[in-house]
Amino acid sequence: MFAAYAYPPNELGYCGPPEPPARSAGPAEMNTYAAAFDGAWPYLTELAATAGPSDPLDPDVVRSYWVGGPLLDRVDGDRLLDRLRHALAGQPTGLLAEVSGADALAHHSFHVFVVYPWVRFLSAEMPPTAPPLRILQDCRIRWGVVESVDDRTVVMTSRRLCLAGGMLALGPPGAETVRWRAADGTALIARPSPGETVAAHWNWVCGRLDDEQRADLDAATASTLEVVNRLRAEMCQVR
């Protein structure tokens, strides 16, 4: 599961090691691969340390980071922030210095919108295709219902990230085309079917979601956007 969700940015060279693991990789190789993601690994280790399971690649830990769920509520926010600030010292960040432990969330959306620097480049007049907004949209784990599928791609109905009154929000449902299989046969999940709810990361379908998982991903995303919008509003007032 970690490899499926981490592969899309790794393929683009944005994070992780130069090469993905072989399909036959064992636990030791997968641990080495996952630990090379300096963005995701601090969250996985904190989830494992404070939420129960001792293995950062325990399925519940991995699912909590990428999708969401009740384990997120058991993570100590102050400890998580300390870990992140130590691990990312010297790197450009977005709102990591401004956020408090009460708002910290051991979820990928928190890393995308709070830790990555792109949120600082947003402006109220920005079109949806502007690089900062487009990167935030593509980098977040999003969900959609499959409408059609062919040998390489799916068309799914999803809600695109937008700026509404200067605030980050999810817009109305619309069609989005994402690949599920590459020309060389690489696929992160088996062929999706119309009506299924899937998760997408960058330009890949990387997982299937049941109703509970979709609700967890929706809730974690909404929680992070609420924090980001409040912090951005407070920063504007100070200025």
Secondary structure, 3 states (H helix, E strand, C coil): CHHHHHHHHHHCCCCCCCCCCCCCCCHHHHHHHHHCCCCCHHHHHHHHHHCCCCCCCCHHHHHHHHCCCHHHHHCCHHHHHHHHHHHCCCCCCCCCCCCCHHHCCCCHHHHHHHHCHHHHHCCCCCCCCCHHHHHHHHHCCEEEEEEEECCCEEEEEEEEEEEECCEEEEEEEEEEEEECECCCCCECCCCCCCCCEEEEECCEEEEECCHHHHHHHHHHHHHHHHHHHHHHHHHHHHC
